[in-house]
Amino acid sequence: MSKDLLVVFGATGNQGGSVIRYVLDDPELSKRYSIRAITRNTSSTGAQALASKGIEVVAADLDDPSSLPAALKSASFIFLTTNTQYQGHTREIETRQAKAICDEALTQGAKYIIWSSMSHPFQISGGELTRVEHFDVKAEVEGYIRGLPIKSAFFAPGSFMQNYFTNQTPRPSPKDDGTYVLANLFRKDTVIPLVDITEAGAWIAPILAEPDAYEGRCLAAAQELYTPEEVVRTMSKVAGKTVTFQRLDDEVFRGFLPEGFRDELFEMYLLVRDYGYFGEGMEEQVEEGKKGVRGKLNTLEEFLGKNDFKLE
């Protein structure tokens, strides 16, 4: 039996790489799909590692439409994600990139697009939040894809657990007493849907296994909902250091955010606190999204432990 060709964009990144791993490791999916990995640099270490597994690796630049026909030739299924442009104009750039790929997919006769989407802060907030473009654009592209003559499904990841190693790492307490503080504008009862983004394939695999059953669905992807108090308790347990949560006044917190992306990040935090990351019915959305997940998902404690979370 001939295999369907699955084209994976962002193949050396967390999401695309995870999709590839889950397909290769699944006895059923590995028999049903061959994989073409798309990356800008086929000479990179990540690309070479994929090639060593027998995966076809093809170079494509999302800003160069002429590179897309070779990337999408004979494609049946496509996993598509675009990167947030933190230097600005992300709505314009991501929209252009996604539409170019979708147009070429239709030209090549592809059957199915799986788009890495996001919640829609502008809609969720009734128009109050206007600056979270790096979320809104993903949801707007989802709407565009839904209007195309091609089958589709959507994956909307929650807040990445990986952020606790970067921009959301607890800082030493001002008391200089050996404790640490996680400070932001959340309330103690704010709930945050957390996901280990390297497990993205756990949600994509069931779509590939039953594409017709998932057609038109958008999966709110999170391992669980956590409050800030639950997060700091987990950090304390794993790191062996006391971590406490502190709520800051909105404008104080806003002043700590990086200037070039301040408004976007500030409103993103307001989304989580005041409206819910996925909007109304978030708990039900997350539970529904987990129903078909392949394999066990990392809890926050397991994720931090496996990645050697330390505070020093």
DOFI-749311 format. One record per residue (C-alpha): residue in one letter; residue number from 1; x negated, y, z negated. Coordinates in pm, 1 decimal, m for minus. Example, Ala and Ser with C-alpha at 12.3 -4.5 7.8 and 13.67 -1.06 7.14 Angstrom:
rest:nr:px:py:pz
A:1:m1230.0:m450.0:m780.0
S:2:m1367.0:m106.0:m714.0
This chain:
rest:nr:px:py:pz
M:1:0.0:0.0:0.0
S:2:m137.9:340.0:97.9
K:3:m188.2:590.3:m179.9
D:4:m40.8:940.0:m205.0
L:5:m309.1:1208.0:m201.4
L:6:m307.3:1422.8:m513.9
V:7:m490.5:1752.9:m465.2
V:8:m605.2:1906.2:m793.0
F:9:m701.2:2272.4:m807.5
G:10:m928.7:2385.3:m1089.0
A:11:m1066.5:2033.6:m1096.6
T:12:m1367.9:2118.3:m1312.3
G:13:m1162.1:2321.3:m1560.5
N:14:m972.3:2202.9:m1867.0
Q:15:m634.6:2153.7:m1699.8
G:16:m738.8:2013.7:m1364.1
G:17:m1006.6:1797.9:m1521.7
S:18:m755.8:1656.7:m1766.2
V:19:m511.2:1569.8:m1488.1
I:20:m785.4:1381.7:m1306.0
R:21:m891.2:1188.6:m1618.0
Y:22:m537.5:1081.6:m1699.1
V:23:m474.4:959.8:m1345.1
L:24:m801.6:767.1:m1330.9
D:25:m744.0:607.7:m1672.1
D:26:m383.4:507.0:m1605.6
P:27:m353.4:159.2:m1446.0
E:28:m33.7:255.5:m1265.0
L:29:m125.2:605.0:m1147.5
S:30:m475.9:509.2:m1035.2
K:31:m316.4:261.9:m794.0
R:32:m60.3:511.3:m665.4
Y:33:m278.5:818.7:m613.6
S:34:m606.2:905.6:m452.8
I:35:m753.9:1234.6:m572.3
R:36:m907.7:1531.9:m397.9
A:37:m1075.3:1768.7:m643.5
I:38:m1083.3:2134.5:m543.7
T:39:m1355.0:2362.1:m679.6
R:40:m1537.5:2672.7:m568.6
N:41:m1879.2:2513.4:m614.7
T:42:m1923.6:2152.1:m511.5
S:43:m2283.6:2158.6:m639.8
S:44:m2187.2:2231.6:m1000.6
T:45:m2249.9:1973.0:m1269.7
G:46:m1876.2:1919.6:m1316.2
A:47:m1814.6:1872.0:m945.6
Q:48:m2102.7:1627.4:m914.0
A:49:m1968.6:1429.1:m1210.5
L:50:m1635.8:1393.0:m1029.9
A:51:m1806.1:1289.0:m707.0
S:52:m2000.1:1021.6:m897.2
K:53:m1664.3:862.8:m984.5
G:54:m1577.4:830.6:m617.4
I:55:m1349.9:1134.5:m608.5
E:56:m1341.5:1345.1:m294.1
V:57:m1465.6:1693.5:m388.4
V:58:m1382.5:1982.7:m156.2
A:59:m1480.6:2348.9:m181.8
A:60:m1212.3:2616.7:m160.0
D:61:m1186.9:2980.1:m264.0
L:62:m837.9:3094.0:m359.4
D:63:m920.5:3438.9:m222.3
D:64:m1018.1:3292.0:114.9
P:65:m708.1:3148.6:289.3
S:66:m927.0:3004.6:564.4
S:67:m1067.0:2754.3:311.8
L:68:m722.3:2616.4:224.5
P:69:m639.1:2397.2:528.5
A:70:m931.5:2163.8:455.7
A:71:m837.1:2158.9:87.3
L:72:m475.5:2065.6:153.9
K:73:m499.8:1846.5:464.2
S:74:m281.0:1536.5:423.5
A:75:m183.9:1637.9:66.0
S:76:125.4:1473.0:m79.2
F:77:114.9:1606.4:m436.4
I:78:m56.3:1922.1:m557.7
F:79:m149.3:2027.7:m910.1
L:80:m192.8:2403.4:m896.9
T:81:m322.1:2652.3:m1149.5
T:82:m464.5:3003.1:m1115.1
N:83:m691.7:3185.5:m1357.0
T:84:m601.1:3498.8:m1552.1
Q:85:m798.0:3798.4:m1423.9
Y:86:m906.6:3970.9:m1743.0
Q:87:m1067.7:4256.7:m1553.1
G:88:m720.8:4366.9:m1437.2
H:89:m464.6:4322.0:m1157.2
T:90:m390.8:3963.1:m1259.6
R:91:m29.9:3975.7:m1136.0
E:92:m134.9:4089.0:m791.1
I:93:m427.5:3849.0:m759.6
E:94:m261.6:3535.4:m900.7
T:95:54.5:3593.5:m698.2
R:96:m146.4:3628.1:m378.1
Q:97:m351.6:3318.3:m453.0
A:98:m53.8:3099.6:m546.4
K:99:153.8:3205.8:m246.7
A:100:m133.7:3138.7:m7.3
I:101:m168.7:2784.7:m142.5
C:102:205.7:2723.2:m130.9
D:103:227.6:2848.7:226.9
E:104:m52.5:2617.3:334.6
A:105:102.8:2328.6:141.5
L:106:420.7:2368.1:344.9
T:107:222.0:2388.0:667.2
Q:108:42.7:2064.1:577.1
G:109:368.5:1886.4:492.8
A:110:303.4:1833.7:122.0
K:111:586.4:1672.2:m75.1
Y:112:551.3:1803.3:m429.4
I:113:391.3:2090.2:m625.1
I:114:321.0:2078.4:m998.0
W:115:256.4:2434.8:m1111.2
S:116:87.1:2534.7:m1437.3
S:117:342.1:2790.8:m1549.5
M:118:412.7:2995.3:m1863.1
S:119:698.1:3149.3:m2056.1
H:120:837.4:3483.3:m1933.7
P:121:788.7:3750.6:m2204.8
F:122:968.9:4022.4:m2009.1
Q:123:1284.0:3811.9:m1980.0
I:124:1259.4:3657.0:m2326.5
S:125:1235.6:4002.3:m2486.8
G:126:1515.0:4155.1:m2279.9
G:127:1267.9:4386.6:m2110.6
E:128:1098.1:4508.3:m2428.7
L:129:763.2:4343.7:m2355.7
T:130:628.0:4477.8:m2028.1
R:131:252.1:4422.8:m2053.6
V:132:210.4:4045.4:m2088.0
E:133:139.6:4011.0:m1718.6
H:134:m85.4:3706.9:m1758.6
F:135:224.2:3516.6:m1880.6
D:136:486.9:3686.3:m1663.7
V:137:303.0:3619.9:m1338.6
K:138:296.3:3245.4:m1402.7
A:139:672.5:3244.4:m1462.6
E:140:730.4:3460.4:m1153.4
V:141:529.5:3221.3:m936.1
E:142:739.2:2937.8:m1080.4
G:143:1048.7:3120.1:m957.7
Y:144:891.2:3160.2:m614.6
I:145:806.9:2790.2:m592.1
R:146:1160.6:2695.0:m695.4
G:147:1285.5:2876.0:m385.6
L:148:1061.9:2685.3:m144.8
P:149:1169.4:2380.2:58.3
I:150:948.6:2146.2:m145.2
K:151:998.3:1941.0:m460.1
S:152:837.6:2082.0:m772.3
A:153:792.7:2051.2:m1147.5
F:154:631.0:2279.4:m1402.2
F:155:397.1:2256.7:m1699.7
A:156:394.8:2546.6:m1949.2
P:157:120.1:2503.5:m2210.7
G:158:145.7:2647.6:m2559.9
S:159:m129.4:2837.0:m2739.8
F:160:m462.6:2660.3:m2697.5
M:161:m620.5:2501.3:m3005.0
Q:162:m950.2:2594.6:m2839.5
N:163:m883.0:2959.4:m2931.1
Y:164:m977.8:2882.6:m3292.3
F:165:m1334.7:2839.2:m3172.8
T:166:m1341.9:3173.8:m2988.8
N:167:m1125.3:3483.3:m3029.5
Q:168:m920.0:3345.0:m3320.1
T:169:m1201.3:3214.6:m3538.9
P:170:m1161.0:3309.1:m3908.9
R:171:m1399.1:3577.8:m4030.5
P:172:m1586.3:3598.7:m4363.6
S:173:m1375.2:3762.1:m4631.8
P:174:m1455.1:4128.0:m4711.4
K:175:m1481.8:4012.0:m5074.8
D:176:m1807.8:3835.9:m4979.8
D:177:m1707.8:3539.7:m5195.3
G:178:m1774.4:3260.5:m4947.1
T:179:m1412.9:3241.6:m4827.6
Y:180:m1275.9:3317.8:m4482.6
V:181:m974.6:3506.9:m4348.3
L:182:m755.7:3448.9:m4043.7
A:183:m591.1:3786.9:m3989.1
N:184:m331.8:3897.1:m3734.6
L:185:17.0:4045.9:m3718.0
F:186:210.9:3720.9:m3763.0
R:187:439.9:3657.0:m4056.9
K:188:368.6:3357.7:m4277.8
D:189:669.1:3178.5:m4126.3
T:190:584.3:3256.3:m3761.4
V:191:564.4:2933.3:m3564.6
I:192:295.1:2877.0:m3303.0
P:193:316.1:2593.7:m3046.1
L:194:m36.2:2454.0:m3031.1
V:195:m185.1:2230.5:m2764.9
D:196:m528.0:2083.3:m2698.3
I:197:m545.6:2199.2:m2336.9
T:198:m785.7:1917.9:m2247.8
E:199:m479.1:1693.7:m2291.5
A:200:m280.1:1870.5:m2018.1
G:201:m277.9:1544.9:m1822.4
A:202:m59.9:1384.7:m2089.6
W:203:230.0:1596.6:m1960.0
I:204:136.6:1580.3:m1591.0
A:205:101.8:1199.6:m1584.5
P:206:473.8:1131.6:m1646.3
I:207:562.3:1375.6:m1368.4
L:208:338.1:1183.1:m1131.7
A:209:485.5:853.0:m1253.8
E:210:847.6:965.2:m1199.4
P:211:842.0:1274.8:m976.7
D:212:1212.0:1260.6:m890.4
A:213:1313.0:1241.3:m1256.9
Y:214:1105.9:1551.0:m1337.2
E:215:1194.5:1754.2:m1029.0
G:216:1291.0:2108.5:m1128.2
R:217:1196.0:2064.1:m1493.7
C:218:958.6:2287.6:m1686.9
L:219:783.2:2114.5:m1976.8
A:220:708.0:2330.2:m2281.5
A:221:381.0:2163.6:m2376.4
A:222:268.4:2160.2:m2739.2
Q:223:160.5:1892.7:m2983.0
E:224:354.5:2063.7:m3262.5
L:225:467.2:2396.5:m3406.8
Y:226:240.2:2533.7:m3679.8
T:227:276.4:2830.9:m3915.0
P:228:m30.9:3044.5:m3995.1
E:229:m29.9:2895.4:m4345.4
E:230:m43.6:2544.1:m4200.7
V:231:m326.5:2648.0:m3967.8
V:232:m546.6:2787.3:m4246.7
R:233:m480.5:2488.3:m4472.4
T:234:m595.2:2260.3:m4192.7
M:235:m902.8:2473.5:m4126.7
S:236:m990.5:2467.2:m4496.2
K:237:m962.9:2089.4:m4506.5
V:238:m1175.9:2030.2:m4198.8
A:239:m1442.0:2295.8:m4261.3
G:240:m1465.9:2242.2:m4635.4
K:241:m1433.2:2619.1:m4688.9
T:242:m1140.3:2820.3:m4820.5
V:243:m951.7:2994.9:m4538.9
T:244:m659.5:3225.6:m4615.6
F:245:m412.3:3401.0:m4389.8
Q:246:m366.1:3776.9:m4396.7
R:247:m95.8:3969.1:m4216.0
L:248:m214.3:4303.9:m4082.5
D:249:m6.7:4608.7:m3994.8
D:250:67.1:4612.7:m3623.7
E:251:m145.0:4914.9:m3537.7
V:252:m434.5:4800.7:m3754.2
F:253:m439.2:4466.5:m3573.5
R:254:m401.3:4633.9:m3235.6
G:255:m717.9:4833.0:m3305.3
F:256:m919.3:4512.4:m3343.0
L:257:m826.3:4383.9:m2996.7
P:258:m1066.7:4428.5:m2702.2
E:259:m999.8:4760.3:m2532.7
G:260:m980.5:4632.2:m2175.6
F:261:m707.0:4378.8:m2251.9
R:262:m559.1:4534.5:m2567.7
D:263:m202.0:4604.2:m2457.8
E:264:m158.1:4260.8:m2301.7
L:265:m286.6:4076.0:m2607.2
F:266:m94.3:4293.2:m2852.1
E:267:237.6:4227.1:m2679.0
M:268:150.9:3857.0:m2651.3
Y:269:125.4:3843.3:m3031.7
L:270:455.8:4033.4:m3057.8
L:271:613.1:3772.4:m2830.0
V:272:508.0:3490.2:m3062.3
R:273:616.3:3671.5:m3378.5
D:274:937.1:3844.1:m3273.3
Y:275:1081.3:3628.3:m2995.8
G:276:905.2:3291.9:m3000.8
Y:277:634.7:3180.2:m2759.0
F:278:887.5:2986.3:m2549.5
G:279:1185.8:3197.4:m2651.8
E:280:1513.9:3076.0:m2794.8
G:281:1538.1:2706.1:m2874.1
M:282:1160.6:2662.3:m2880.5
E:283:1160.7:2364.2:m3117.9
E:284:1402.8:2174.5:m2894.9
Q:285:1203.6:2267.3:m2583.3
V:286:880.3:2133.9:m2732.1
E:287:1039.3:1810.4:m2851.6
E:288:1199.5:1756.3:m2512.1
G:289:867.0:1822.2:m2341.0
K:290:695.1:1553.7:m2548.4
K:291:940.6:1274.3:m2469.6
G:292:749.3:1132.9:m2173.8
V:293:396.7:1219.7:m2283.0
R:294:135.2:954.6:m2208.9
G:295:m70.6:854.0:m2512.1
K:296:m117.9:1009.9:m2854.3
L:297:m176.7:1384.3:m2877.7
N:298:m441.3:1536.5:m3102.0
T:299:m305.3:1707.7:m3410.6
L:300:m475.6:2032.8:m3505.3
E:301:m667.0:1851.9:m3779.9
E:302:m784.9:1583.3:m3537.1
F:303:m880.8:1841.4:m3276.1
L:304:m1084.9:2050.7:m3519.3
G:305:m1253.0:1742.0:m3660.4
K:306:m1343.7:1595.3:m3322.6
N:307:m1493.1:1927.6:m3213.9
D:308:m1697.2:1977.3:m3531.7
F:309:m1516.5:2288.7:m3656.3
K:310:m1745.4:2473.1:m3898.8
L:311:m1746.7:2805.1:m4081.2
E:312:m2084.5:2947.2:m4178.3
